[in-house]
Amino acid sequence: MGNTKHQWFLIENEAEYENAMARYAEVKHAVKGTEDHREKMLLVHLISTYEKATSTLPEVDPITFIKIRMSDFGYKSADLAKLYGDKGTVSKVLNYKQSLSITMIRKFSMLLNIPVESLIKEYSLKDIQQPDQA
């Protein structure tokens, strides 16, 4: 990360959005309390504001939404596991075998820039061991 100073304003078009997303990718791991971290937090706000104003969020279940955003940001499940701290649980959630926890919703909302409202929607888990329904 260089010492290039960026001056940010409200994002008004796709080109500015792409620039903000590119810069976010550069500073997303910035240490709290640093200038880059402050810039990252500003970018999250600006990007979120632009996305809310210009895009309609997909009407998909929370797990599909998480997977879409993981793809958008270039994250793997290991990145989510690092944030959450438990690879097994993240894997179960992404495979519809366990529900999202409140902690996951909070952390994934921030990391993936997904509104909490989109993550708290009900969705079905895959049948694990259901009694016979005959």
C-alpha positions in Angstrom: 0.0 0.0 0.0 1.5 3.2 -1.1 1.2 6.7 0.3 -1.1 7.7 -2.4 -3.8 9.9 -0.9 -7.3 9.3 -2.3 -9.9 11.9 -1.9 -13.4 10.3 -1.9 -16.7 11.8 -2.6 -20.2 10.3 -3.0 -20.1 7.7 -5.8 -22.2 8.9 -8.7 -21.4 6.4 -11.5 -20.2 3.0 -12.4 -16.6 4.1 -13.0 -16.3 5.7 -9.6 -17.9 2.6 -8.1 -15.3 0.4 -9.8 -12.5 2.7 -8.5 -13.9 2.5 -5.0 -14.2 -1.3 -5.1 -10.6 -1.6 -6.4 -9.3 0.6 -3.6 -11.4 -1.3 -1.1 -9.7 -4.5 -2.2 -6.3 -2.9 -1.5 -7.2 -1.7 2.0 -9.6 -4.4 3.2 -7.1 -5.9 5.6 -6.0 -2.5 7.0 -5.2 -2.5 10.7 -7.7 -0.7 12.9 -6.6 2.8 13.9 -4.5 3.4 10.7 -5.3 5.9 7.9 -6.0 3.0 5.6 -8.5 1.6 8.0 -10.3 4.9 8.2 -10.3 5.0 4.4 -11.6 1.4 4.3 -14.5 2.3 6.6 -15.4 5.4 4.5 -15.3 3.2 1.3 -17.6 0.7 2.9 -20.1 3.5 3.6 -19.8 5.1 0.1 -20.0 1.7 -1.7 -23.0 0.7 0.4 -24.8 4.0 -0.2 -24.2 3.7 -4.0 -25.3 0.1 -4.1 -28.5 0.9 -2.2 -29.3 3.7 -4.5 -28.6 1.9 -7.8 -29.1 -1.7 -7.4 -31.9 -4.0 -6.4 -30.7 -6.7 -4.2 -31.3 -10.2 -5.5 -34.3 -12.0 -4.0 -32.3 -15.0 -2.9 -31.9 -16.8 0.3 -29.1 -15.6 2.7 -26.7 -18.3 1.8 -26.9 -17.7 -1.9 -26.5 -14.0 -1.3 -23.3 -14.8 0.8 -22.0 -16.9 -2.0 -22.7 -14.2 -4.6 -20.9 -11.6 -2.5 -18.0 -14.0 -1.8 -17.6 -14.3 -5.6 -17.9 -10.5 -6.0 -15.1 -9.8 -3.5 -13.0 -12.9 -4.4 -13.4 -14.6 -1.0 -13.2 -18.3 -0.3 -14.9 -20.1 2.5 -11.5 -20.1 4.3 -11.7 -16.3 4.4 -15.1 -16.5 6.2 -13.7 -19.1 8.5 -10.8 -16.9 9.4 -13.2 -14.1 10.3 -15.6 -16.3 12.2 -13.0 -18.6 13.7 -14.6 -22.0 12.9 -14.1 -23.6 9.5 -16.5 -26.5 10.2 -19.4 -24.3 11.2 -18.8 -22.1 8.1 -18.8 -25.1 5.9 -22.0 -26.4 7.5 -23.7 -23.0 7.0 -22.6 -22.7 3.3 -23.9 -26.2 2.7 -27.3 -25.5 4.2 -26.7 -27.9 7.1 -26.7 -25.3 9.9 -28.4 -21.9 10.3 -26.5 -18.6 10.4 -25.8 -17.4 13.9 -26.3 -13.8 15.0 -22.5 -13.5 15.2 -22.1 -14.8 11.7 -24.8 -12.4 10.4 -23.0 -9.4 12.0 -19.5 -10.4 10.8 -20.6 -11.5 7.3 -22.7 -8.4 6.8 -19.7 -6.2 7.4 -17.2 -8.3 5.5 -19.4 -8.9 2.4 -21.3 -5.6 2.6 -24.7 -7.3 2.8 -27.5 -5.6 4.6 -28.4 -7.5 7.8 -32.0 -7.6 6.7 -31.0 -9.8 3.8 -29.2 -12.2 6.1 -32.0 -12.7 8.6 -34.5 -14.0 6.1 -35.8 -17.5 6.7 -34.4 -20.2 4.5 -34.6 -24.0 4.5 -31.8 -26.3 5.6 -31.1 -29.5 3.8 -32.6 -32.5 5.4 -30.0 -34.1 7.6 -31.8 -36.8 9.4 -35.5 -36.3 9.2 -37.8 -39.0 10.4 -39.6 -41.0 7.7 -42.4 -38.9 6.2 -44.3 -41.9 4.7 
